[in-house]
Amino acid sequence: MNKTAIRKPLGLLIGGLMAASSFSAHSAGFAIIENSASGMGNAFAGAAAVAEDASTIFFNPAGMTELQGSQMVMAGHVIVPSADFSNRGSYINPALTGGAPLSGTLSGSDDDGGETALVPNFYFSTQLSDQLYAGVGVNAPFGLATKYDKDWVGRYHAVRSEISTININPSIAYKVNDMVSLGGGISAQYIRATLSNNVDFGTVCYGLEAQIPQIPTGTCAAVGMMPTASDGYAKVKGSDWGFGFNLGAMIHLTDQTRMGLAYRSNVKQNLDGDADFRVPTGFQAILDMGIPLFSDTGATADVNLPETASISLYHAFNDQWAILADATWTRWSRFDELVIDYDNPAQPDTVQPENWDNAMRYSLGATYRPNDKWAFRAGWAYDETPISKTSDRTPRIPGNDRTWVAVGLGYQLSDKLGFDVGYAHLFIDDTDLNALDHSTGHQLIGVYDSDVDIFSAQLNYKF
């Protein structure tokens, strides 16, 4: 078989499959900021300057110098997203049917790809001396989860997307003087991804028939392969460990005001795993002609998870009232392309542009402490999406700019034990989508009406 002859249709198919399977938006991109229940109540305003518990290890390790003795924090966050899709004229490749509507059981109505997820956190900090502090955090800085029916109108772009990370972050902090503290840590980050979607093997068959001489004209029709009526299934999964670091500084500007500066490095991940295909019987007859495509194979993908930089302010008016502010920059432009390498030598590497932009997150918050037992919190945030173009969005996680409104409270049960709870509702701008399936030329057009509810709880124990 002439490998060059199949390169174009195969490249389009795999490019479309893996582009749709690329890590799509959650929060700012697919980042997870939900790493503290106490911070949730303030919409994470002032996260690098608050340092009220051991979760500061993630937001700013220098904040450990604000904590006396030893402390353990265990938190969990239930994220409940809703992403209702309304079809707005999706159509089949015009070269096949003149642009007939793209069918699906929910075509013309709504489909919700949101899937509830649990995000846990754990932190421990200890004071080694008057100046030296140490700790460790275990959390999930990136992730997403969506699931659609296998016969929905956007099935060629996404069916299931599940990405999870575990970040282990040992850290130290040093109190230089009463004004300045410095901190840093090392991150060992595990990532696991499982992504799937349908494949329109009817359309792929006609593309191969037109370009590979050994497939006689009319073969696809003879074996019953028709566009959008001969679906198969593809699933890609992989995992990897990557490493990075984080740095922080805490500066007391006055007795009532402090500023936090924090930086978390990028982490390069090389996911190693498998690509599995389920092909229709008719298409298998095409492959049996000696065409070594769409067989289960190993695959790798390089992903460069972005760095972040934050500046936070905390100001206490008195023992009861404090205000907080934060600005965080994420370098999502690092996610400029997705490169796929396949163990099957007949399948050429794929380079898929992503075209993500750098993004900002801004937040404001306030905390009221009527006494030593209670703390009441409120916060607001504006979170920019890194995917500004409708043509670059996919149904994996249809993100857009979002506004946070959050509330929370804390209660100290004893000198050693306390708890925090928080709730946030995320208002997401309507998300227009005009996505091309590169494997078939089908166009998915529609709009998402989305929002997110987040429920957080946390236990704090001082030794």
C-alpha positions in Angstrom: 0.0 0.0 0.0 1.2 3.5 -0.7 1.5 5.2 2.7 1.6 8.6 1.1 -1.7 8.1 -0.5 -3.4 7.6 2.9 -1.6 10.3 4.7 -4.1 13.1 3.9 -7.3 11.3 4.9 -5.7 9.7 7.9 -4.1 13.0 9.0 -7.5 14.7 8.8 -9.2 11.9 10.8 -6.7 11.6 13.5 -6.2 15.4 13.6 -10.0 15.8 14.1 -10.2 13.1 16.7 -7.3 14.3 18.8 -8.1 18.0 18.4 -11.6 17.3 19.8 -9.8 15.3 22.5 -7.5 18.1 23.4 -7.6 19.5 27.0 -10.5 22.0 26.9 -11.7 24.6 29.1 -12.5 24.4 32.8 -12.4 27.6 34.9 -9.5 29.5 33.4 -8.9 27.0 30.6 -8.9 23.6 32.4 -7.3 24.9 35.6 -8.8 24.1 38.9 -8.6 26.9 41.5 -10.8 25.0 44.0 -8.0 24.2 46.4 -9.3 25.6 49.7 -12.8 25.8 51.2 -11.9 28.8 53.3 -10.7 30.6 50.1 -13.9 29.5 48.3 -16.0 31.8 50.5 -14.0 34.8 49.2 -13.9 33.6 45.6 -10.2 33.1 46.3 -9.7 36.9 46.5 -6.3 37.6 48.2 -5.4 33.9 48.1 -1.6 34.6 48.1 -1.9 37.0 51.0 -4.5 35.6 53.4 -2.5 32.7 54.8 -5.2 31.8 57.4 -4.6 28.0 57.2 -2.2 25.4 55.7 -3.8 25.7 52.2 -1.5 28.6 51.7 1.0 26.0 50.7 -0.6 25.9 47.2 -1.4 29.6 46.9 1.8 31.0 48.5 4.2 28.9 50.5 5.6 31.9 52.2 2.3 32.3 54.0 3.3 29.3 56.3 5.2 31.9 58.4 1.8 33.3 59.4 0.9 29.9 61.0 2.1 28.9 64.5 2.8 25.3 65.4 1.5 22.6 63.2 -1.7 22.4 61.2 -3.5 19.9 59.0 -6.2 20.8 56.5 -8.5 18.3 54.7 -11.0 19.8 52.1 -13.3 18.6 49.4 -15.2 20.4 46.6 -18.2 19.2 44.7 -18.3 20.9 41.3 -21.7 20.7 39.6 -21.6 22.1 36.0 -24.4 22.6 33.6 -23.7 23.0 29.9 -26.9 23.0 27.8 -26.2 22.9 24.1 -28.7 24.3 21.5 -28.1 23.3 17.9 -28.1 26.3 15.5 -27.9 24.7 12.1 -25.1 22.1 12.3 -24.5 20.5 8.9 -22.8 17.6 7.0 -19.8 18.2 4.8 -21.3 20.1 1.8 -19.3 18.1 -0.7 -21.2 14.9 0.4 -24.8 16.0 0.7 -24.9 19.7 -0.2 -24.9 20.7 3.4 -27.8 18.6 4.8 -28.5 19.0 8.5 -26.3 17.0 10.8 -28.5 14.4 12.5 -28.6 13.3 16.1 -31.3 12.3 18.6 -31.0 15.7 20.2 -30.4 17.7 17.1 -32.4 20.9 17.4 -32.9 20.6 21.1 -30.7 20.9 24.2 -28.0 18.5 25.5 -26.2 18.8 28.8 -22.6 17.6 28.9 -22.0 18.7 32.5 -20.8 16.0 34.9 -20.4 16.4 38.6 -16.9 16.0 40.0 -15.3 15.8 43.4 -12.0 17.6 44.0 -10.1 16.8 47.3 -7.3 18.7 49.0 -4.8 17.9 51.8 -2.3 20.2 53.5 0.1 19.9 56.4 2.4 22.6 57.8 4.7 22.8 60.7 6.9 25.4 62.4 10.5 24.1 62.7 11.9 27.2 64.4 11.1 30.9 64.8 12.2 31.5 61.2 11.8 28.1 59.4 8.6 26.4 58.3 7.8 23.3 56.2 4.8 21.6 54.8 3.3 19.5 52.0 0.2 19.9 49.9 -1.7 17.3 47.8 -4.3 18.7 45.5 -5.6 18.8 41.9 -4.6 21.9 39.9 -6.0 20.8 36.5 -9.0 18.7 35.4 -12.3 18.4 33.6 -15.2 16.0 33.2 -18.0 16.0 30.6 -20.2 13.2 29.2 -22.7 13.2 26.3 -24.9 10.5 24.7 -23.3 8.6 21.9 -26.0 9.7 19.4 -26.1 13.4 20.2 -25.5 15.9 17.3 -21.9 16.6 18.4 -20.9 13.0 18.8 -18.0 13.4 16.4 -16.4 16.1 18.6 -17.0 14.6 22.0 -18.7 11.9 24.0 -16.7 11.6 27.2 -13.8 13.7 28.5 -12.2 13.0 31.9 -8.9 14.5 32.9 -7.6 14.4 36.5 -4.3 15.5 38.1 -2.7 14.9 41.5 -0.1 17.4 42.6 2.3 16.6 45.5 3.9 19.8 46.7 6.5 19.7 49.5 7.4 23.3 50.5 9.5 25.4 52.9 9.2 29.0 54.1 11.7 31.3 55.8 10.9 34.4 57.8 13.6 36.9 56.8 12.3 39.5 59.3 9.0 40.9 60.6 8.3 42.4 57.2 9.4 39.8 54.6 9.0 36.0 54.3 10.0 33.8 51.4 8.8 30.4 50.3 9.2 27.7 47.7 8.3 24.2 46.8 8.7 21.4 44.3 5.7 19.8 42.5 5.4 16.2 41.4 2.3 16.1 39.2 0.5 13.0 37.9 -2.0 13.4 35.0 -4.4 10.9 33.6 -6.8 11.4 30.7 -9.5 9.4 29.0 -11.2 11.0 26.0 -13.6 9.5 23.5 -15.9 10.4 20.6 -17.7 8.8 17.7 -16.1 8.5 14.2 -18.1 8.8 11.1 -16.6 5.9 9.2 -19.1 6.3 6.4 -17.6 9.6 5.4 -14.0 8.4 6.1 -14.7 5.4 3.8 -15.6 7.7 0.9 -12.5 9.8 1.5 -10.2 6.7 1.4 -12.0 5.3 -1.6 -11.3 8.5 -3.6 -7.6 8.4 -2.8 -6.5 4.8 -2.5 -6.5 3.0 -5.8 -6.7 -0.5 -4.3 -10.3 0.4 -3.0 -12.5 0.0 -6.1 -15.1 2.8 -6.7 -18.4 1.8 -5.2 -16.9 -0.4 -2.5 -18.2 1.8 0.4 -21.7 1.7 -0.9 -21.5 -2.0 -1.5 -20.6 -2.7 2.1 -23.2 -0.4 3.4 -21.0 2.5 4.6 -23.0 5.7 4.4 -22.1 9.2 5.8 -23.4 9.8 9.3 -25.0 6.4 9.3 -22.0 4.2 9.9 -20.5 5.3 13.2 -17.7 3.8 15.1 -16.0 4.8 18.3 -12.6 6.0 19.3 -11.1 6.3 22.8 -7.7 7.7 23.7 -6.2 7.4 27.2 -2.8 8.1 28.7 -0.9 9.2 31.8 2.4 10.7 33.0 4.4 12.2 35.8 5.8 15.8 35.4 7.7 18.1 37.7 7.7 21.8 38.4 8.2 24.3 41.3 6.5 27.3 43.0 7.8 30.4 44.7 6.2 33.0 46.9 6.9 36.1 49.0 4.8 37.7 51.8 5.4 41.4 52.5 3.9 43.2 55.5 3.4 46.7 54.2 1.9 47.8 57.6 0.6 46.1 60.7 -2.8 45.8 59.0 -1.8 45.3 55.3 0.2 42.6 53.6 0.9 41.7 50.0 1.5 38.2 48.6 3.4 37.4 45.4 3.2 33.9 44.0 4.6 32.1 41.0 3.8 28.5 39.9 5.9 27.1 37.1 4.8 25.3 33.9 4.8 21.5 34.0 5.7 19.5 30.9 3.8 16.3 30.6 4.3 13.5 28.0 1.2 11.3 28.2 1.9 7.7 27.2 -1.1 5.5 26.6 -3.3 3.8 24.0 -5.7 4.7 21.1 -8.5 2.2 20.8 -10.9 2.0 17.8 -14.2 0.3 17.3 -15.0 0.1 13.6 -18.3 -1.0 11.9 -18.4 -4.4 10.1 -18.6 -2.7 6.7 -15.5 -0.6 7.3 -13.6 -3.6 8.7 -14.0 -5.1 5.2 -12.2 -2.1 3.8 -9.3 -2.6 6.3 -9.1 -6.3 5.5 -7.9 -5.2 2.0 -4.5 -4.7 3.6 -5.0 -1.1 4.9 -3.3 -1.0 8.3 -5.4 1.9 9.8 -7.6 2.2 12.9 -6.0 -0.7 14.7 -5.5 -0.3 18.4 -2.1 1.2 19.0 0.1 3.0 21.5 0.2 6.8 21.4 1.9 9.7 23.1 1.1 13.4 23.4 3.1 16.3 24.8 1.2 18.8 26.9 2.8 21.9 28.5 0.6 22.9 31.4 0.9 26.7 32.0 2.6 28.8 34.7 0.7 31.3 36.8 1.7 34.5 38.6 -0.4 36.2 41.2 -0.4 39.4 43.3 -2.7 39.5 46.3 -3.6 42.1 48.9 -5.0 41.7 52.4 -6.0 44.7 54.6 -7.6 44.5 58.1 -9.5 47.6 59.1 -9.8 46.2 62.6 -10.2 42.8 64.4 -13.5 42.2 62.7 -13.3 43.5 59.1 -10.8 42.7 56.3 -10.9 43.1 52.6 -9.0 41.1 50.0 -8.0 41.5 46.3 -6.2 39.4 43.8 -5.0 39.4 40.1 -3.7 36.1 38.6 -2.2 35.7 35.1 -2.0 32.3 33.4 0.2 31.7 30.4 -2.3 29.6 28.4 -0.4 30.6 25.2 1.9 27.7 26.0 -0.9 25.5 24.9 -0.5 26.5 21.2 -0.6 23.0 19.6 -1.1 19.3 20.4 1.4 16.9 18.8 0.3 13.2 18.6 2.8 10.4 17.9 1.5 6.9 17.1 3.2 3.6 17.5 1.5 2.3 14.4 4.0 3.3 11.6 1.1 3.7 9.1 -0.4 6.5 11.0 1.5 9.8 10.6 2.1 12.2 13.5 -0.5 14.9 13.9 0.2 18.5 14.8 -3.0 20.3 15.8 -3.0 24.1 16.5 -4.9 25.1 19.6 -4.6 29.0 19.5 -5.2 29.6 23.2 -4.5 33.1 24.7 -3.1 34.2 28.0 -5.8 34.9 30.5 -6.4 37.0 33.7 -8.5 36.4 36.8 -9.5 39.3 39.1 -11.2 38.9 42.5 -12.4 41.0 45.4 -13.6 39.7 48.8 -14.4 40.6 52.4 -14.3 38.7 55.7 -16.2 39.6 58.9 -15.2 38.1 62.3 -17.7 39.1 65.0 -15.7 37.0 67.6 -13.1 34.4 68.0 -15.5 31.6 66.9 -17.1 32.8 63.7 -15.9 34.1 60.3 -18.3 35.2 57.5 -16.9 35.6 54.0 -18.1 36.9 50.6 -16.3 37.3 47.3 -16.6 38.2 43.6 -14.3 37.2 40.7 -14.1 37.7 36.9 -12.4 34.8 35.1 -11.3 35.2 31.5 -11.5 32.4 29.0 -8.3 31.6 27.0 -10.4 30.5 24.0 -11.8 33.6 22.4 -12.6 32.3 18.9 -15.8 30.3 18.3 -13.9 28.1 15.8 -11.3 27.0 18.5 -13.9 25.8 21.0 -15.1 22.2 21.3 -17.8 20.5 23.4 -15.2 18.9 25.7 -15.7 21.9 28.1 -17.4 24.8 26.4 -15.8 27.6 28.4 -16.3 31.3 28.2 -15.8 34.3 30.5 -17.4 33.7 33.8 -18.3 35.7 36.9 -18.1 34.2 40.4 -20.3 35.1 43.3 -19.3 33.3 46.5 -20.2 33.1 50.2 -18.8 31.1 53.1 -18.3 30.8 56.8 -15.9 29.3 59.3 -16.4 28.1 62.9 -13.8 27.3 65.5 -15.1 24.3 67.5 -12.2 24.4 69.9 -8.7 25.7 70.2 -7.5 22.9 67.9 -10.5 22.0 65.7 -12.4 24.2 63.2 -14.2 23.9 59.9 -15.0 26.1 56.9 -17.7 25.8 54.2 -18.1 27.7 51.0 -20.4 28.0 48.0 -19.9 29.7 44.7 -22.2 30.2 41.7 -20.4 30.9 38.3 -22.4 32.8 35.7 -20.9 31.9 32.3 -21.4 34.1 29.2 -23.4 32.3 26.4 -20.8 30.3 24.5 -21.0 30.3 20.7 -19.4 27.3 19.0 -18.7 26.8 15.3 -16.4 23.7 15.3 -15.2 21.8 12.3 -14.7 18.0 12.5 -11.4 17.8 10.6 -11.9 14.1 9.9 -15.1 14.5 7.9 -15.7 18.2 7.2 -19.0 18.2 9.3 -19.7 21.5 11.1 -21.1 21.7 14.6 -22.8 25.1 15.2 -24.6 26.0 18.3 -24.6 27.9 21.6 -24.1 26.7 25.2 -26.1 28.1 28.1 -23.9 27.2 31.1 -23.3 27.7 34.7 -21.5 26.0 37.6 -22.3 25.5 41.3 -19.5 24.6 43.7 -19.9 23.3 47.3 -16.8 23.2 49.5 -16.1 21.9 53.1 -12.9 21.8 55.1 -11.6 20.6 58.5 -8.7 22.3 60.2 -6.8 20.7 63.0 -4.0 22.5 65.0 -1.4 20.4 66.9 
